[in-house]
């Protein structure tokens, strides 16, 4: 390959679009495989900022509350990795150790291509089952919960999906080397980032073979014609083969989100709301068969209906649909993002570096604090009645931990920033409480 294309920046860009060769991305040992996903993060961020610039130029203002909702869900999905190995890789290694029949040579282009197709074929079925089996949809629906379709939507991932997806890749362990599997599961994920955008139109002949932004816009639509279509990760050929393909229509704008939107920026609710719903539904359903069907049939199923429900039950798109949006003001927005970026850019990366040195108890404590923080940030954006009090508890908890001498994975300047916020926030809550009390007294008089 040309030396120019091997410059680090160009290499990173090529990887985003799978423009890599087998000889540069094939490895004999599992430990030699780079962490391509981590190396792609700067390119994810750069493309997000580029897309925002394009949107501003087009007169469209990116919504920071939606972006934070997507990033918070994405961060939740990564926290598992601080304590445990990748579930997909662990499952694959187990199957490879016990059931491997023949291992294809790791350094042959044919093996590389077969692994590429095999991972994407398995992903097609992971993805399809994620829409057609209700308890699996309970995990995957998080990815569809944004009413926007921007590159940050690609980062809105499920924290639960990894606990079932590994099963679909097990047959590949019969013949694919683990190192090759790890390479292509990463590239499959990285490729899917750039298709989450409205700024790229149709791509001509590539539309016949690849999953493109146009095809994936259909997949994320809640228009009736979009439901349960275009599951392919890299290739759209599987959808064409198995009857799940649908082209984007010129005469009907795609409207994004869930059929019944959840209207929140709080990530725990986004992750768990449908799982809670189907558990309640199954509990209330009469008959064991119906209880099992609630879990195993499609989200649109109910007694007397086909496995995937009826298309006629899908709500039509209302004219000029109004998106969920709450204005919290510039200062509160800046405050939320300042604290969120500390966790995203400082706290989480530092924990990743220390995961082999830190005890499981300490790591779990940090994870709980991050999860609580993400819950509070979403609640602040939702203007929940308890949000201000929850934030006051959050910053003071940090200060107490700091003063007690327990090591924190952030600098001292960040600690002082939290201490300042704790004082200011407490004063603000106190003043608001007094003001509300005065208002109530005046009304009573």
PABADREN-744464 format. One line per field, with one value per residue (C-alpha): residue in one letter; chain; residue number from 1; x, y, z. Coordinates in Angstrom, 3 decimals. Layout:
N
code = c(a:...)
unit = c(A:...)
pos = c(NUM:...)
X = c(X:...)
Y = c(Y:...)
Z = c(Z:...)
***
This chain:
445
code = c(x:x:x:x:x:x:x:x:x:x:x:x:x:x:x:x:x:x:x:x:x:x:x:x:x:x:x:x:x:x:x:x:x:x:x:x:x:x:x:x:x:x:x:x:x:x:x:x:x:x:x:x:x:x:x:x:x:x:x:x:x:x:x:x:x:x:x:x:x:x:x:x:x:x:x:x:x:x:x:x:x:x:x:x:x:x:x:x:x:x:x:x:x:x:x:x:x:x:x:x:x:x:x:x:x:x:x:x:x:x:x:x:x:x:x:x:x:x:x:x:x:x:x:x:x:x:x:x:x:x:x:x:x:x:x:x:x:x:x:x:x:x:x:x:x:x:x:x:x:x:x:x:x:x:x:x:x:x:x:x:x:x:x:x:x:x:x:x:x:x:x:x:x:x:x:x:x:x:x:x:x:x:x:x:x:x:x:x:x:x:x:x:x:x:x:x:x:x:x:x:x:x:x:x:x:x:x:x:x:x:x:x:x:x:x:x:x:x:x:x:x:x:x:x:x:x:x:x:x:x:x:x:x:x:x:x:x:x:x:x:x:x:x:x:x:x:x:x:x:x:x:x:x:x:x:x:x:x:x:x:x:x:x:x:x:x:x:x:x:x:x:x:x:x:x:x:x:x:x:x:x:x:x:x:x:x:x:x:x:x:x:x:x:x:x:x:x:x:x:x:x:x:x:x:x:x:x:x:x:x:x:x:x:x:x:x:x:x:x:x:x:x:x:x:x:x:x:x:x:x:x:x:x:x:x:x:x:x:x:x:x:x:x:x:x:x:x:x:x:x:x:x:x:x:x:x:x:x:x:x:x:x:x:x:x:x:x:x:x:x:x:x:x:x:x:x:x:x:x:x:x:x:x:x:x:x:x:x:x:x:x:x:x:x:x:x:x:x:x:x:x:x:x:x:x:x:x:x:x:x:x:x:x:x:x:x:x:x:x:x:x:x:x:x:x:x:x:x:x:x:x:x:x:x:x:x:x:x:x:x:x:x:x:x:x)
unit = c(A:A:A:A:A:A:A:A:A:A:A:A:A:A:A:A:A:A:A:A:A:A:A:A:A:A:A:A:A:A:A:A:A:A:A:A:A:A:A:A:A:A:A:A:A:A:A:A:A:A:A:A:A:A:A:A:A:A:A:A:A:A:A:A:A:A:A:A:A:A:A:A:A:A:A:A:A:A:A:A:A:A:A:A:A:A:A:A:A:A:A:A:A:A:A:A:A:A:A:A:A:A:A:A:A:A:A:A:A:A:A:A:A:A:A:A:A:A:A:A:A:A:A:A:A:A:A:A:A:A:A:A:A:A:A:A:A:A:A:A:A:A:A:A:A:A:A:A:A:A:A:A:A:A:A:A:A:A:A:A:A:A:A:A:A:A:A:A:A:A:A:A:A:A:A:A:A:A:A:A:A:A:A:A:A:A:A:A:A:A:A:A:A:A:A:A:A:A:A:A:A:A:A:A:A:A:A:A:A:A:A:A:A:A:A:A:A:A:A:A:A:A:A:A:A:A:A:A:A:A:A:A:A:A:A:A:A:A:A:A:A:A:A:A:A:A:A:A:A:A:A:A:A:A:A:A:A:A:A:A:A:A:A:A:A:A:A:A:A:A:A:A:A:A:A:A:A:A:A:A:A:A:A:A:A:A:A:A:A:A:A:A:A:A:A:A:A:A:A:A:A:A:A:A:A:A:A:A:A:A:A:A:A:A:A:A:A:A:A:A:A:A:A:A:A:A:A:A:A:A:A:A:A:A:A:A:A:A:A:A:A:A:A:A:A:A:A:A:A:A:A:A:A:A:A:A:A:A:A:A:A:A:A:A:A:A:A:A:A:A:A:A:A:A:A:A:A:A:A:A:A:A:A:A:A:A:A:A:A:A:A:A:A:A:A:A:A:A:A:A:A:A:A:A:A:A:A:A:A:A:A:A:A:A:A:A:A:A:A:A:A:A:A:A:A:A:A:A:A:A:A:A:A:A:A:A:A:A:A:A:A:A:A:A:A)
pos = c(1:2:3:4:5:6:7:8:9:10:11:12:13:14:15:16:17:18:19:20:21:22:23:24:25:26:27:28:29:30:31:32:33:34:35:36:37:38:39:40:41:42:43:44:45:46:47:48:49:50:51:52:53:54:55:56:57:58:59:60:61:62:63:64:65:66:67:68:69:70:71:72:73:74:75:76:77:78:79:80:81:82:83:84:85:86:87:88:89:90:91:92:93:94:95:96:97:98:99:100:101:102:103:104:105:106:107:108:109:110:111:112:113:114:115:116:117:118:119:120:121:122:123:124:125:126:127:128:129:130:131:132:133:134:135:136:137:138:139:140:141:142:143:144:145:146:147:148:149:150:151:152:153:154:155:156:157:158:159:160:161:162:163:164:165:166:167:168:169:170:171:172:173:174:175:176:177:178:179:180:181:182:183:184:185:186:187:188:189:190:191:192:193:194:195:196:197:198:199:200:201:202:203:204:205:206:207:208:209:210:211:212:213:214:215:216:217:218:219:220:221:222:223:224:225:226:227:228:229:230:231:232:233:234:235:236:237:238:239:240:241:242:243:244:245:246:247:248:249:250:251:252:253:254:255:256:257:258:259:260:261:262:263:264:265:266:267:268:269:270:271:272:273:274:275:276:277:278:279:280:281:282:283:284:285:286:287:288:289:290:291:292:293:294:295:296:297:298:299:300:301:302:303:304:305:306:307:308:309:310:311:312:313:314:315:316:317:318:319:320:321:322:323:324:325:326:327:328:329:330:331:332:333:334:335:336:337:338:339:340:341:342:343:344:345:346:347:348:349:350:351:352:353:354:355:356:357:358:359:360:361:362:363:364:365:366:367:368:369:370:371:372:373:374:375:376:377:378:379:380:381:382:383:384:385:386:387:388:389:390:391:392:393:394:395:396:397:398:399:400:401:402:403:404:405:406:407:408:409:410:411:412:413:414:415:416:417:418:419:420:421:422:423:424:425:426:427:428:429:430:431:432:433:434:435:436:437:438:439:440:441:442:443:444:445)
X = c(0.000:1.212:3.319:1.178:-1.928:-0.069:0.219:-1.596:-4.367:-5.097:-4.926:-7.508:-9.798:-9.449:-10.425:-13.672:-14.775:-13.135:-10.580:-7.915:-6.030:-5.826:-2.046:-2.122:-4.944:-4.146:-2.480:-1.407:-1.933:-4.969:-2.883:-1.346:-4.681:-4.873:-7.776:-9.146:-12.265:-10.278:-7.997:-11.083:-12.453:-10.629:-12.063:-15.552:-15.253:-13.820:-16.623:-19.257:-17.822:-17.630:-21.245:-22.297:-20.494:-22.359:-25.681:-25.078:-24.258:-27.548:-29.426:-29.995:-28.982:-27.701:-29.529:-27.109:-29.651:-30.103:-26.345:-25.809:-28.531:-26.776:-23.299:-24.535:-26.068:-22.886:-20.789:-23.077:-22.484:-18.700:-18.616:-18.933:-15.473:-13.867:-14.635:-14.993:-13.591:-15.685:-18.653:-18.579:-14.855:-15.123:-17.938:-16.039:-12.879:-14.862:-16.444:-13.101:-11.396:-14.063:-15.432:-12.884:-12.784:-10.375:-8.582:-8.047:-4.616:-4.576:-2.324:-4.385:-6.557:-9.269:-9.558:-9.739:-12.574:-14.439:-14.202:-15.446:-18.495:-19.060:-19.073:-21.416:-23.730:-23.905:-24.480:-27.439:-29.111:-28.113:-29.739:-32.818:-33.502:-33.019:-36.122:-38.224:-37.852:-39.349:-36.970:-34.004:-35.662:-35.824:-32.050:-31.686:-34.459:-32.098:-30.200:-33.428:-34.677:-33.256:-35.558:-32.480:-30.361:-26.847:-23.457:-23.972:-26.947:-24.465:-22.989:-26.366:-25.743:-27.391:-25.668:-27.590:-27.287:-23.808:-25.252:-27.073:-25.295:-22.274:-24.394:-24.831:-21.083:-20.342:-20.549:-17.588:-15.427:-15.484:-12.991:-12.105:-8.999:-9.864:-7.508:-9.385:-12.718:-11.576:-10.349:-13.652:-16.000:-14.196:-14.304:-17.974:-18.716:-16.493:-17.998:-21.514:-20.639:-20.594:-23.935:-25.813:-26.194:-28.566:-25.755:-24.818:-27.257:-27.472:-24.198:-25.068:-24.003:-22.705:-26.339:-26.665:-23.930:-23.174:-25.208:-25.250:-26.635:-29.711:-30.398:-29.766:-31.999:-34.825:-33.814:-34.070:-37.376:-40.674:-42.651:-44.716:-42.722:-39.447:-40.289:-38.055:-36.025:-32.332:-30.488:-27.127:-24.054:-21.585:-23.388:-26.994:-26.871:-28.258:-31.410:-31.833:-31.400:-33.780:-36.526:-35.910:-34.660:-36.480:-35.195:-35.503:-38.483:-38.161:-41.795:-41.858:-39.414:-38.077:-39.104:-36.843:-37.323:-39.429:-43.014:-43.887:-41.166:-40.010:-39.460:-36.454:-32.719:-32.108:-30.073:-31.182:-34.786:-33.720:-31.917:-34.520:-37.989:-39.036:-37.650:-39.748:-42.762:-42.614:-42.073:-45.209:-47.113:-46.052:-47.044:-50.512:-51.022:-53.265:-51.885:-48.319:-48.246:-49.154:-46.606:-43.868:-45.107:-44.790:-41.082:-40.304:-42.553:-42.276:-42.832:-46.094:-47.570:-50.627:-53.006:-54.719:-52.129:-49.276:-45.821:-44.629:-47.970:-50.011:-48.658:-52.001:-51.235:-48.189:-49.152:-49.064:-46.636:-48.418:-47.871:-44.971:-44.215:-42.990:-39.829:-39.363:-37.384:-36.944:-34.994:-32.846:-30.961:-27.392:-25.845:-27.352:-26.423:-22.816:-22.774:-24.087:-21.627:-18.652:-19.279:-20.132:-16.931:-14.878:-16.322:-16.098:-12.637:-10.841:-12.538:-13.448:-10.144:-8.196:-10.216:-9.480:-5.745:-5.987:-8.319:-5.510:-4.183:-7.409:-9.320:-12.692:-14.417:-12.824:-13.603:-17.205:-17.510:-16.273:-18.699:-21.642:-20.699:-20.484:-23.846:-25.426:-23.866:-25.332:-28.730:-28.478:-27.383:-30.364:-32.702:-31.383:-32.085:-35.570:-36.191:-37.297:-38.462:-35.711:-32.881:-31.389:-31.318:-29.805:-27.035:-26.339:-25.927:-23.676:-21.163:-21.078:-20.530:-17.490:-16.188:-16.652:-14.778:-11.988:-11.654:-11.684:-8.505:-9.920:-7.961:-9.853:-8.880:-8.891:-6.520:-6.624:-7.869:-10.926:-11.464:-11.441:-13.829:-16.250:-15.866:-16.723:-19.733:-20.917:-20.962:-22.560:-25.136:-26.109:-26.617:-28.707:-30.918:-31.316:-32.334:-34.766:-36.292:-36.768:-38.247:-40.703:-41.665:-42.367:-44.486:-46.532:-47.046:-48.219:-50.733:-52.024:-52.544)
Y = c(0.000:3.503:5.098:8.249:6.279:4.934:8.330:8.025:10.497:8.986:5.513:6.484:7.937:4.833:2.594:4.530:3.374:-0.089:1.041:-1.274:-4.224:-7.750:-7.655:-4.523:-5.775:-9.477:-10.748:-14.145:-13.490:-12.019:-9.673:-8.156:-6.854:-3.056:-1.483:-0.002:1.355:3.399:4.651:5.745:7.963:11.149:10.574:10.070:13.407:15.160:13.917:14.959:18.490:18.555:17.462:20.162:22.769:21.529:21.591:25.166:26.164:24.596:26.565:23.550:23.838:20.609:19.831:19.543:17.815:15.028:14.789:14.413:11.749:9.784:10.161:9.219:6.010:5.271:5.780:3.471:0.759:1.072:0.838:-2.954:-3.069:-1.574:-4.729:-7.501:-8.615:-8.097:-10.480:-11.251:-12.043:-14.102:-16.172:-16.650:-17.770:-20.268:-21.756:-21.713:-23.574:-26.288:-26.656:-25.440:-27.929:-26.306:-22.997:-21.202:-19.570:-16.145:-14.597:-15.448:-12.774:-15.384:-15.868:-12.099:-11.785:-14.771:-13.279:-9.921:-11.542:-13.904:-11.169:-9.010:-11.949:-12.768:-9.084:-9.062:-11.743:-10.096:-6.937:-8.631:-10.598:-7.309:-6.008:-9.149:-10.650:-8.455:-9.144:-8.533:-5.391:-4.229:-3.835:-2.633:-0.014:2.339:2.871:3.964:6.297:9.519:11.711:13.071:11.294:12.611:11.057:11.293:8.943:6.251:6.458:5.902:2.243:-0.350:-1.417:-4.724:-5.872:-7.360:-9.979:-11.776:-10.761:-13.025:-16.130:-15.289:-15.278:-18.706:-20.713:-18.724:-20.201:-23.494:-22.139:-18.422:-17.465:-15.331:-12.560:-12.251:-12.257:-9.423:-7.361:-7.571:-7.081:-3.782:-2.739:-3.703:-1.323:1.480:1.348:1.836:5.203:7.265:5.984:7.806:11.125:13.125:15.184:12.469:11.631:8.508:6.997:5.597:1.999:1.540:1.498:-2.002:-3.528:-1.456:-0.215:3.529:6.571:6.402:2.758:3.279:6.355:4.023:1.618:4.388:5.754:5.329:5.778:2.603:1.714:1.907:-0.503:-3.611:-2.868:-2.657:-4.559:-4.870:-3.508:-3.126:-4.897:-4.417:-7.673:-9.675:-7.534:-7.974:-11.751:-12.188:-9.748:-6.992:-4.306:-1.024:1.958:5.498:7.246:10.603:11.547:10.823:12.326:9.864:10.707:9.242:7.754:5.019:4.306:5.587:8.019:8.002:11.771:11.880:12.559:10.357:7.309:4.765:5.205:4.972:1.702:0.002:1.377:-1.266:-4.141:-2.955:-2.592:-6.139:-7.607:-5.833:-6.894:-10.525:-10.518:-9.191:-11.466:-14.498:-17.922:-19.216:-19.336:-15.658:-14.712:-16.450:-14.894:-11.406:-12.104:-14.052:-12.537:-9.078:-5.799:-5.302:-8.694:-9.218:-12.192:-12.919:-11.083:-12.385:-12.884:-9.395:-7.675:-5.833:-3.070:-1.310:-0.839:1.317:4.982:7.165:10.070:13.226:16.373:18.453:16.186:18.042:16.676:16.427:19.485:21.413:24.660:24.746:27.930:28.645:28.579:25.255:23.770:24.917:23.503:20.090:19.816:20.947:18.132:15.624:16.310:15.825:12.325:11.554:12.955:12.649:10.300:7.356:7.313:7.383:4.456:2.538:3.059:2.001:-0.992:-3.512:-1.661:-0.686:-3.132:-4.378:-2.637:0.718:0.317:-0.614:2.463:4.713:3.089:3.624:7.291:7.739:6.042:8.281:11.328:10.420:9.931:13.400:15.131:13.678:14.648:18.223:18.418:16.948:19.509:16.799:18.158:16.270:17.101:20.052:18.112:15.078:17.258:18.838:15.355:14.335:17.183:17.019:13.268:13.933:16.518:14.163:11.386:13.801:15.123:11.584:10.817:8.124:8.287:9.843:9.416:13.183:16.074:18.334:21.226:19.153:18.447:22.176:22.774:20.263:21.879:25.285:23.830:22.176:25.516:27.439:24.729:24.524:28.297:28.126:25.336:27.150:30.389:28.556:26.792:30.097:31.708:28.839:28.980:32.718:32.141:29.470:31.734:34.618:32.362:31.090:34.655)
Z = c(0.000:-0.824:1.906:1.792:2.797:5.834:7.535:10.935:10.110:6.719:8.204:10.814:8.148:5.973:8.872:9.349:5.900:5.923:3.343:4.726:3.309:4.774:5.144:7.377:9.601:10.064:13.230:14.488:18.206:19.883:22.025:18.885:17.606:18.104:19.912:16.725:18.441:20.965:18.195:16.227:19.023:17.857:14.383:15.826:17.619:14.550:12.321:14.886:14.958:11.160:10.902:13.384:11.257:8.173:10.025:11.221:7.654:6.539:9.193:11.430:15.073:16.672:19.897:22.798:25.039:22.490:21.977:25.720:25.865:23.126:24.619:28.097:26.801:24.899:28.010:29.992:27.403:27.889:31.688:31.572:29.990:33.097:35.073:32.503:29.180:26.032:26.282:22.556:22.641:25.843:24.347:21.105:22.924:24.964:21.840:20.002:22.854:23.033:19.526:16.984:14.109:11.687:12.000:8.735:8.281:9.877:7.214:4.119:2.441:1.910:5.691:6.158:3.617:5.060:8.567:7.237:5.644:8.574:11.208:9.153:8.408:12.123:12.899:10.485:12.594:15.885:14.592:13.166:16.336:18.203:16.433:16.165:19.663:22.344:25.247:22.910:21.549:25.171:24.943:21.354:21.483:23.323:20.076:18.362:21.085:19.639:17.573:15.804:13.221:13.570:14.173:17.930:17.440:16.454:19.951:21.653:22.450:24.649:27.851:27.761:24.146:24.620:26.974:24.146:20.932:21.574:20.925:17.243:16.579:18.087:14.815:13.477:16.247:14.350:11.820:12.240:14.297:17.362:16.235:12.936:14.735:17.011:14.057:12.217:15.168:15.705:12.054:11.840:14.712:13.410:9.908:11.252:12.772:9.576:8.238:11.030:9.246:7.050:5.540:3.019:0.238:-1.879:-3.121:-6.536:-7.274:-3.717:-2.585:-4.074:-1.927:1.154:4.076:3.415:5.247:3.016:3.886:7.575:7.715:6.743:9.498:12.119:10.834:12.646:9.445:8.860:5.739:7.703:10.524:10.711:7.585:6.570:9.293:7.555:9.340:6.479:3.622:2.534:0.530:3.474:3.531:-0.202:0.198:3.146:2.187:4.752:2.354:1.849:-0.131:1.174:-0.407:-2.072:-1.354:2.401:4.867:7.399:10.980:13.649:17.084:18.626:17.590:21.070:22.125:25.745:26.078:28.363:28.250:31.283:30.170:32.784:31.710:28.067:28.809:30.998:30.258:27.703:29.750:32.705:30.403:29.024:32.497:33.723:30.602:30.950:34.631:33.805:30.777:31.308:30.424:30.389:26.580:26.321:28.984:27.004:23.756:25.234:25.691:22.504:19.850:18.346:20.214:18.328:19.238:21.407:21.652:18.343:16.234:14.033:15.575:14.594:15.087:12.469:10.247:10.631:14.341:13.582:14.110:11.034:11.140:12.187:10.095:11.443:14.420:17.504:19.103:22.837:23.920:27.170:27.408:30.558:29.663:28.662:32.156:33.144:29.783:30.232:33.771:32.683:29.806:31.908:34.381:31.691:29.760:32.930:33.213:29.499:28.739:32.104:34.543:32.285:30.332:33.602:34.950:31.749:32.337:35.981:35.579:36.122:39.169:40.917:43.128:41.914:44.825:44.015:40.312:41.077:43.303:40.501:38.061:40.429:40.799:37.007:36.485:39.138:37.486:34.094:35.736:37.327:34.098:32.243:35.084:35.009:31.272:31.893:34.675:37.079:40.452:42.266:39.839:41.747:45.005:43.262:41.831:45.199:46.680:43.769:44.089:47.896:47.747:45.574:48.052:51.019:49.191:48.320:51.875:53.288:51.354:49.063:45.766:42.866:39.185:38.538:39.195:42.258:40.117:39.218:42.920:43.711:40.826:42.367:45.794:44.342:42.540:45.757:47.599:44.731:44.084:47.755:47.888:44.735:46.072:49.389:47.668:45.419:48.432:50.274:47.175:46.683:50.356:50.113:47.025:48.788:51.844:49.681:47.922:51.262:52.473)
***
